[in-house]
Amino acid sequence: MTLSFFDQFMSPTYLGIPLMALALSLPWILFPKPSDQWLTNRVVTLQSWFINRFTQQLLLPLNKPGHKWAAMLTSLMIFLLTLNMLGLLPYTFTPTTQLSLNMGLAVPFWLATVLIGLRNQPTAALGHLLPEGTPAPLIPVLIVIETISLFIRPLALGVRLTANLTAGHLLIQLIATAAFVLASTMPTVAILTATVLFLLTLLEVAVAMIQAYVFVLLLSLYLQENV
């Protein structure tokens, strides 16, 4: 029973062929494509409004050179949001519960922001490693601490997304199993458990959206430091 709870996080395979690529490419098919017509349907209008509002909020703290990242960060936000939301459906696989995938997204983006800072403003980028006014005896220690904190950033991005989604899925499965077992013996308790499960599902929908937003927001903050 305990092992079956973690089976939902295993990468799906069919006849020995991993289906991770299919799970990552399928969400893009669900989005309606904008047309050249002047009048569009409500779904496309709502999608365009959401993308425009999110892009505006994302670019507020960034200066003009950082606006080049708008399309990439917005696409990443929509991609993560779709994967997280589809993972809440029954009998589905959530790729963002895999730490390897999240690290594969976090490390290249973080490394790109660092390299851009070192190329455009190397003095300011290296200046982040040593706060102004630091006493001379503390300079070597602070440089080591700031360097470690810099390299921990992509790990924190990946682990945060993985841990939140994994914990939520485990809680949903545990409470759903408890409600199913108690349905025949204690119906009243089972109804209360099902109510808690419904509220937890609503919470997980919010967590799925918030974690996708936080992932991209932190990347934009890292970008702001280096452009």
NORCORFEN-V911266 format. One record per run of one state. SS is the DSSP state (H for helix, E for strand, C for the rest). FROM is the first residue (numbers start at 1). TO is the last residue. If there is no record, write none. Layout:
# NORCORFEN-V911266
[[SS FROM TO] [SS FROM TO]]
This chain:
# NORCORFEN-V911266
[[C 1 1] [H 2 5] [C 6 6] [H 7 9] [C 10 12] [E 13 14] [C 15 16] [E 17 18] [C 19 19] [H 20 30] [C 31 41] [H 42 59] [C 60 63] [H 64 86] [C 87 94] [H 95 97] [C 98 98] [H 99 120] [C 121 121] [H 122 127] [C 128 135] [H 136 182] [C 183 186] [H 187 226] [C 227 227]]
